[in-house]
Amino acid sequence: MGLKGGNKVVSGNPDGRSLSPPPEFNLHHPNHQLFKQTPKMLIIFAMVGLSCLVLYHSSITFPFSGDYNSFAAGTLLPDSLKTILKNAAMSNNTVIITTLNDAWVEPNSVFDLLLESFRVGDETKRFLRHLVVVTLDEKAYSRCVKLHPHCYNLNTNGTDFSEEAYFMALDYLKMMWRRIDFLASVLDLGYSFVFTDADIMWFRDPFSKFDNDADFQIACDYFNGNPSDFRNLPNGGFKYVKSNNKTIQFYKFWYESRLTYPGVNEQDVFNKIKFNPFIENVGLRIRFLDTGYFGGFCQASKDLNKVCTMHANCCVGLENKVHDLGIMLGDWRKYKESFANQMTRGSAGSWTVPQLCRGSLHRPRVTKKKVGQGRKS
């Protein structure tokens, strides 16, 4: 999707003009006789033209500075990750990916709730075989392998991501950009993915609600009713991204843009670059997901007969999230029990959350120390 013509992508030549060669290159032009007389000149012109064409396309497709250096280009990724992706992939080479650190994978924490949502959702348990859990520290990996078959520990080059990373703190920003870089490499390997934050509960199959023609689809904190409108406020915690040249180049551009906007998280950078001409130049088709199906605490999905996922967004503090996500799963179970008791499907059901998450963005942050050690602020 582009920025002109109602946010629709204009494919091919943007102004609709013919892409035919100019008259001076017409074979019937008088100068064409020169080429007949001088074959060497023809070869030289062809080589120069080809070089210019390559340089032109490079400037369009790879608009990055020379210091772009993905932590793991496709050929450098460990064989263990390639094997995990292959084993977890659906028939169309799509995987579901989430990331976790030790704070989120502890017993009775967010990871347990995520797995439970897949089990109690409406025909969502089958997606567990396609879920790849990327852990950011050894403790998280050790527990993941006890609970799930597809776990991969991402090397973080000496950075400790095991503690809760508070929103917009330095570790939080590093973690978010690390995630973008990793997902770029997954696309580069040829795998499409649904990325889901661990604090998103899965209640129904989301694929039926995706736009088949879009390259990049992203959930919203606030959705204005138009999936093509760039003025929607997206949330990077849930995305469906197809692997193709457009998305691969976009993710590299997105990662590179962290240098243009230092100290800004990946979601806010996306909000800036979504208006960049690069989006239209590569023909990337972006769609924003309806919160009626992909809701959250910012803007809840009001009809439980339609909801696919619910996100503990507009909420900070691990304890607040765990508390309210547990209640959310209880609301879902009550909704399912109503059908078992032959109640009509006309009832939309209702959420009793957020509770502790409500107003958490404005309350003073309370740090909780683990026994025998301090906690990062």
NORRA-V810096 format. One record per helix or strand of 3 or more residues. SS is the DSSP state (H for helix, E for strand). FROM is the first residue (numbers start at 1). TO is the last residue. If there is no record, write none. Layout:
# NORRA-V810096
ss=SS from=FROM to=TO
ss=SS from=FROM to=TO
This chain:
# NORRA-V810096
ss=H from=23 to=25
ss=H from=32 to=37
ss=H from=39 to=61
ss=H from=74 to=76
ss=H from=79 to=88
ss=E from=94 to=100
ss=H from=102 to=105
ss=H from=110 to=120
ss=H from=125 to=130
ss=E from=131 to=135
ss=H from=138 to=147
ss=E from=151 to=153
ss=H from=170 to=188
ss=E from=192 to=196
ss=E from=200 to=202
ss=H from=207 to=209
ss=E from=216 to=222
ss=E from=233 to=241
ss=H from=245 to=256
ss=H from=266 to=273
ss=H from=277 to=282
ss=E from=286 to=288
ss=E from=294 to=296
ss=E from=309 to=311
ss=H from=318 to=340
ss=H from=360 to=362
